[in-house]
C-alpha cells in the first residue's frame, strides 16, 4: 500500500476529530488480493467505529464522503465504515468481505486490538 506517512497522519487525525471516542480502528487495505473485482481506489480506508445507530449511520457516511473528497484530493480514496460488531460477525461467519478487508491490511490505529484480533481469528480459520 502506497500511503505516505503524511497522508496516514492526516487521515488518522481527521477521523479522530470527526469520530472521537467512537473510533476504535483505522487501517488501509488492498482488496485486490482477495477479490480483484472489488471496488477500490488509490487508498482504501477501513474505519471501525464502536457503534453506528441507524440515525448516525447516514451522518457517518456523509462524513466519510467528505474524507474521500477533500483530505487527499490528488488520490482516489475509498472509505468503508463498519462497527466493531459488524466486523466480528463478518469474521465469525467467514464472509468474503472479511477476507477483502483483512487479507492485505495495514493497521494504523487499533487501541483495543479490534482489527488485530479480527485478523488473527480469520487466519486461524483458514
Long-range contacts (C-beta under 8 A, 24 or more apart in sequence): 1-28, 1-29, 1-30, 1-43, 1-44, 1-104, 1-106, 2-42, 3-28, 3-43, 3-106, 7-43, 7-72, 7-75, 8-108, 10-71, 10-72, 11-43, 11-45, 11-67, 11-71, 11-72, 11-108, 12-108, 12-109, 14-67, 14-71, 15-47, 15-67, 15-109, 16-109, 18-63, 18-67, 19-47, 19-49, 19-60, 19-63, 21-50, 22-49, 22-50, 22-51, 22-52, 23-47, 23-48, 23-49, 23-50, 23-109, 24-48, 24-49, 24-50, 24-84, 24-110, 24-111, 24-112, 24-114, 25-84, 25-87, 25-107, 25-109, 25-110, 25-112, 25-114, 25-115, 26-107, 26-108, 26-109, 26-110, 27-101, 27-105, 27-106, 27-107, 27-108, 27-109, 27-110, 27-115, 28-105, 28-106, 28-108, 29-100, 29-101, 29-102, 29-103, 29-104, 29-105, 29-106, 30-103, 30-104, 31-100, 31-101, 31-104, 32-104, 33-103, 33-104, 34-96, 34-99, 34-100, 34-103, 34-104, 35-96, 35-99, 35-100, 38-100, 39-78, 40-78, 41-68, 41-75, 41-76, 41-77, 41-78, 42-75, 42-76, 42-77, 43-72, 43-75, 43-76, 43-77, 43-78, 44-77, 44-78, 44-79, 44-80, 45-77, 45-78, 45-79, 45-80, 46-80, 46-82, 46-101, 46-105, 46-115, 47-79, 47-80, 47-81, 47-82, 48-81, 48-82, 48-83, 48-84, 48-87, 48-114, 48-115, 49-81, 49-82, 49-83, 49-84, 50-83, 50-84, 51-83, 51-85, 52-81, 52-83, 84-114, 87-114, 87-115, 87-118, 88-118, 90-118, 91-118, 91-121, 91-122, 91-125, 92-121, 94-122, 94-125, 98-122
